[in-house]
Amino acid sequence: MGLLPRKNISEEKLRLLRISDVINLTGLPKSTIYLKIKNKQFPTQLQIGTRSVAWLENEIHDWIINNIENRKH
């Protein structure tokens, strides 16, 4: 019995990314990421420790795909 209920979530979707990973994937600087979070334009981070945060990989990938789909040609 695990601590969290499983809802058919693959382990890939549960991968946590640190800020450096998010910066590398998005190409955005840290200040822009936090500004977009404040403006509700970017996935929010999870608290993983007293002074540590991370993002769910699938949420970052979804954000990237959404931006690609919504870009103007």
Chimera marker file (.cmm) of the C-alpha trace (Angstrom):
<marker_set name="trace">
<marker id="1" x="0.000" y="0.000" z="0.000" r="1" g="1" b="0" radius="0.5"/>
<marker id="2" x="1.487" y="3.338" z="-1.079" r="1" g="1" b="0" radius="0.5"/>
<marker id="3" x="1.158" y="6.738" z="0.484" r="1" g="1" b="0" radius="0.5"/>
<marker id="4" x="-0.477" y="8.252" z="-2.582" r="1" g="1" b="0" radius="0.5"/>
<marker id="5" x="-3.413" y="6.796" z="-4.497" r="1" g="1" b="0" radius="0.5"/>
<marker id="6" x="-2.532" y="5.727" z="-8.029" r="1" g="1" b="0" radius="0.5"/>
<marker id="7" x="-4.804" y="6.984" z="-10.786" r="1" g="1" b="0" radius="0.5"/>
<marker id="8" x="-3.218" y="5.307" z="-13.818" r="1" g="1" b="0" radius="0.5"/>
<marker id="9" x="-0.448" y="7.887" z="-13.850" r="1" g="1" b="0" radius="0.5"/>
<marker id="10" x="2.715" y="6.714" z="-15.549" r="1" g="1" b="0" radius="0.5"/>
<marker id="11" x="5.972" y="7.238" z="-13.724" r="1" g="1" b="0" radius="0.5"/>
<marker id="12" x="7.136" y="9.583" z="-16.498" r="1" g="1" b="0" radius="0.5"/>
<marker id="13" x="4.316" y="11.973" z="-15.610" r="1" g="1" b="0" radius="0.5"/>
<marker id="14" x="5.449" y="11.951" z="-11.990" r="1" g="1" b="0" radius="0.5"/>
<marker id="15" x="8.996" y="13.067" z="-12.772" r="1" g="1" b="0" radius="0.5"/>
<marker id="16" x="9.943" y="16.241" z="-10.939" r="1" g="1" b="0" radius="0.5"/>
<marker id="17" x="12.019" y="18.946" z="-12.603" r="1" g="1" b="0" radius="0.5"/>
<marker id="18" x="14.127" y="21.492" z="-10.787" r="1" g="1" b="0" radius="0.5"/>
<marker id="19" x="14.355" y="25.113" z="-11.927" r="1" g="1" b="0" radius="0.5"/>
<marker id="20" x="17.476" y="24.486" z="-14.032" r="1" g="1" b="0" radius="0.5"/>
<marker id="21" x="15.617" y="21.758" z="-15.947" r="1" g="1" b="0" radius="0.5"/>
<marker id="22" x="12.625" y="24.047" z="-16.486" r="1" g="1" b="0" radius="0.5"/>
<marker id="23" x="14.914" y="26.828" z="-17.737" r="1" g="1" b="0" radius="0.5"/>
<marker id="24" x="16.608" y="24.423" z="-20.160" r="1" g="1" b="0" radius="0.5"/>
<marker id="25" x="13.315" y="23.055" z="-21.485" r="1" g="1" b="0" radius="0.5"/>
<marker id="26" x="11.537" y="26.390" z="-21.921" r="1" g="1" b="0" radius="0.5"/>
<marker id="27" x="14.407" y="28.722" z="-22.741" r="1" g="1" b="0" radius="0.5"/>
<marker id="28" x="12.953" y="31.213" z="-20.265" r="1" g="1" b="0" radius="0.5"/>
<marker id="29" x="15.031" y="32.940" z="-17.587" r="1" g="1" b="0" radius="0.5"/>
<marker id="30" x="14.145" y="32.232" z="-13.957" r="1" g="1" b="0" radius="0.5"/>
<marker id="31" x="12.662" y="35.698" z="-13.428" r="1" g="1" b="0" radius="0.5"/>
<marker id="32" x="10.263" y="35.240" z="-16.361" r="1" g="1" b="0" radius="0.5"/>
<marker id="33" x="9.174" y="31.811" z="-15.111" r="1" g="1" b="0" radius="0.5"/>
<marker id="34" x="8.267" y="33.256" z="-11.694" r="1" g="1" b="0" radius="0.5"/>
<marker id="35" x="6.552" y="36.274" z="-13.290" r="1" g="1" b="0" radius="0.5"/>
<marker id="36" x="4.458" y="33.958" z="-15.464" r="1" g="1" b="0" radius="0.5"/>
<marker id="37" x="3.568" y="31.861" z="-12.397" r="1" g="1" b="0" radius="0.5"/>
<marker id="38" x="2.463" y="35.034" z="-10.597" r="1" g="1" b="0" radius="0.5"/>
<marker id="39" x="0.317" y="35.972" z="-13.623" r="1" g="1" b="0" radius="0.5"/>
<marker id="40" x="-1.109" y="32.422" z="-13.828" r="1" g="1" b="0" radius="0.5"/>
<marker id="41" x="0.510" y="31.878" z="-17.232" r="1" g="1" b="0" radius="0.5"/>
<marker id="42" x="2.799" y="29.009" z="-16.193" r="1" g="1" b="0" radius="0.5"/>
<marker id="43" x="2.415" y="25.823" z="-14.110" r="1" g="1" b="0" radius="0.5"/>
<marker id="44" x="2.959" y="26.328" z="-10.404" r="1" g="1" b="0" radius="0.5"/>
<marker id="45" x="5.735" y="24.586" z="-8.544" r="1" g="1" b="0" radius="0.5"/>
<marker id="46" x="5.445" y="21.922" z="-5.848" r="1" g="1" b="0" radius="0.5"/>
<marker id="47" x="7.106" y="22.332" z="-2.481" r="1" g="1" b="0" radius="0.5"/>
<marker id="48" x="9.382" y="19.281" z="-2.128" r="1" g="1" b="0" radius="0.5"/>
<marker id="49" x="11.355" y="20.410" z="0.898" r="1" g="1" b="0" radius="0.5"/>
<marker id="50" x="11.716" y="23.283" z="3.293" r="1" g="1" b="0" radius="0.5"/>
<marker id="51" x="13.596" y="25.348" z="0.711" r="1" g="1" b="0" radius="0.5"/>
<marker id="52" x="13.110" y="23.256" z="-2.426" r="1" g="1" b="0" radius="0.5"/>
<marker id="53" x="10.569" y="23.337" z="-5.224" r="1" g="1" b="0" radius="0.5"/>
<marker id="54" x="10.051" y="21.354" z="-8.405" r="1" g="1" b="0" radius="0.5"/>
<marker id="55" x="7.641" y="21.174" z="-11.336" r="1" g="1" b="0" radius="0.5"/>
<marker id="56" x="5.835" y="18.182" z="-12.793" r="1" g="1" b="0" radius="0.5"/>
<marker id="57" x="7.439" y="17.290" z="-16.105" r="1" g="1" b="0" radius="0.5"/>
<marker id="58" x="4.138" y="16.639" z="-17.882" r="1" g="1" b="0" radius="0.5"/>
<marker id="59" x="2.799" y="20.081" z="-16.889" r="1" g="1" b="0" radius="0.5"/>
<marker id="60" x="5.880" y="21.771" z="-18.360" r="1" g="1" b="0" radius="0.5"/>
<marker id="61" x="5.614" y="19.707" z="-21.553" r="1" g="1" b="0" radius="0.5"/>
<marker id="62" x="1.888" y="20.547" z="-21.815" r="1" g="1" b="0" radius="0.5"/>
<marker id="63" x="2.713" y="24.247" z="-21.398" r="1" g="1" b="0" radius="0.5"/>
<marker id="64" x="5.303" y="24.058" z="-24.193" r="1" g="1" b="0" radius="0.5"/>
<marker id="65" x="2.906" y="22.202" z="-26.523" r="1" g="1" b="0" radius="0.5"/>
<marker id="66" x="0.136" y="24.694" z="-25.758" r="1" g="1" b="0" radius="0.5"/>
<marker id="67" x="2.439" y="27.590" z="-26.684" r="1" g="1" b="0" radius="0.5"/>
<marker id="68" x="3.400" y="25.894" z="-29.933" r="1" g="1" b="0" radius="0.5"/>
<marker id="69" x="-0.255" y="25.277" z="-30.833" r="1" g="1" b="0" radius="0.5"/>
<marker id="70" x="-1.265" y="28.868" z="-29.994" r="1" g="1" b="0" radius="0.5"/>
<marker id="71" x="1.528" y="30.661" z="-31.798" r="1" g="1" b="0" radius="0.5"/>
<marker id="72" x="0.709" y="32.974" z="-34.642" r="1" g="1" b="0" radius="0.5"/>
<marker id="73" x="1.990" y="31.974" z="-38.056" r="1" g="1" b="0" radius="0.5"/>
<link id1="1" id2="2" r="1" g="1" b="0" radius="0.2"/>
<link id1="2" id2="3" r="1" g="1" b="0" radius="0.2"/>
<link id1="3" id2="4" r="1" g="1" b="0" radius="0.2"/>
<link id1="4" id2="5" r="1" g="1" b="0" radius="0.2"/>
<link id1="5" id2="6" r="1" g="1" b="0" radius="0.2"/>
<link id1="6" id2="7" r="1" g="1" b="0" radius="0.2"/>
<link id1="7" id2="8" r="1" g="1" b="0" radius="0.2"/>
<link id1="8" id2="9" r="1" g="1" b="0" radius="0.2"/>
<link id1="9" id2="10" r="1" g="1" b="0" radius="0.2"/>
<link id1="10" id2="11" r="1" g="1" b="0" radius="0.2"/>
<link id1="11" id2="12" r="1" g="1" b="0" radius="0.2"/>
<link id1="12" id2="13" r="1" g="1" b="0" radius="0.2"/>
<link id1="13" id2="14" r="1" g="1" b="0" radius="0.2"/>
<link id1="14" id2="15" r="1" g="1" b="0" radius="0.2"/>
<link id1="15" id2="16" r="1" g="1" b="0" radius="0.2"/>
<link id1="16" id2="17" r="1" g="1" b="0" radius="0.2"/>
<link id1="17" id2="18" r="1" g="1" b="0" radius="0.2"/>
<link id1="18" id2="19" r="1" g="1" b="0" radius="0.2"/>
<link id1="19" id2="20" r="1" g="1" b="0" radius="0.2"/>
<link id1="20" id2="21" r="1" g="1" b="0" radius="0.2"/>
<link id1="21" id2="22" r="1" g="1" b="0" radius="0.2"/>
<link id1="22" id2="23" r="1" g="1" b="0" radius="0.2"/>
<link id1="23" id2="24" r="1" g="1" b="0" radius="0.2"/>
<link id1="24" id2="25" r="1" g="1" b="0" radius="0.2"/>
<link id1="25" id2="26" r="1" g="1" b="0" radius="0.2"/>
<link id1="26" id2="27" r="1" g="1" b="0" radius="0.2"/>
<link id1="27" id2="28" r="1" g="1" b="0" radius="0.2"/>
<link id1="28" id2="29" r="1" g="1" b="0" radius="0.2"/>
<link id1="29" id2="30" r="1" g="1" b="0" radius="0.2"/>
<link id1="30" id2="31" r="1" g="1" b="0" radius="0.2"/>
<link id1="31" id2="32" r="1" g="1" b="0" radius="0.2"/>
<link id1="32" id2="33" r="1" g="1" b="0" radius="0.2"/>
<link id1="33" id2="34" r="1" g="1" b="0" radius="0.2"/>
<link id1="34" id2="35" r="1" g="1" b="0" radius="0.2"/>
<link id1="35" id2="36" r="1" g="1" b="0" radius="0.2"/>
<link id1="36" id2="37" r="1" g="1" b="0" radius="0.2"/>
<link id1="37" id2="38" r="1" g="1" b="0" radius="0.2"/>
<link id1="38" id2="39" r="1" g="1" b="0" radius="0.2"/>
<link id1="39" id2="40" r="1" g="1" b="0" radius="0.2"/>
<link id1="40" id2="41" r="1" g="1" b="0" radius="0.2"/>
<link id1="41" id2="42" r="1" g="1" b="0" radius="0.2"/>
<link id1="42" id2="43" r="1" g="1" b="0" radius="0.2"/>
<link id1="43" id2="44" r="1" g="1" b="0" radius="0.2"/>
<link id1="44" id2="45" r="1" g="1" b="0" radius="0.2"/>
<link id1="45" id2="46" r="1" g="1" b="0" radius="0.2"/>
<link id1="46" id2="47" r="1" g="1" b="0" radius="0.2"/>
<link id1="47" id2="48" r="1" g="1" b="0" radius="0.2"/>
<link id1="48" id2="49" r="1" g="1" b="0" radius="0.2"/>
<link id1="49" id2="50" r="1" g="1" b="0" radius="0.2"/>
<link id1="50" id2="51" r="1" g="1" b="0" radius="0.2"/>
<link id1="51" id2="52" r="1" g="1" b="0" radius="0.2"/>
<link id1="52" id2="53" r="1" g="1" b="0" radius="0.2"/>
<link id1="53" id2="54" r="1" g="1" b="0" radius="0.2"/>
<link id1="54" id2="55" r="1" g="1" b="0" radius="0.2"/>
<link id1="55" id2="56" r="1" g="1" b="0" radius="0.2"/>
<link id1="56" id2="57" r="1" g="1" b="0" radius="0.2"/>
<link id1="57" id2="58" r="1" g="1" b="0" radius="0.2"/>
<link id1="58" id2="59" r="1" g="1" b="0" radius="0.2"/>
<link id1="59" id2="60" r="1" g="1" b="0" radius="0.2"/>
<link id1="60" id2="61" r="1" g="1" b="0" radius="0.2"/>
<link id1="61" id2="62" r="1" g="1" b="0" radius="0.2"/>
<link id1="62" id2="63" r="1" g="1" b="0" radius="0.2"/>
<link id1="63" id2="64" r="1" g="1" b="0" radius="0.2"/>
<link id1="64" id2="65" r="1" g="1" b="0" radius="0.2"/>
<link id1="65" id2="66" r="1" g="1" b="0" radius="0.2"/>
<link id1="66" id2="67" r="1" g="1" b="0" radius="0.2"/>
<link id1="67" id2="68" r="1" g="1" b="0" radius="0.2"/>
<link id1="68" id2="69" r="1" g="1" b="0" radius="0.2"/>
<link id1="69" id2="70" r="1" g="1" b="0" radius="0.2"/>
<link id1="70" id2="71" r="1" g="1" b="0" radius="0.2"/>
<link id1="71" id2="72" r="1" g="1" b="0" radius="0.2"/>
<link id1="72" id2="73" r="1" g="1" b="0" radius="0.2"/>
</marker_set>
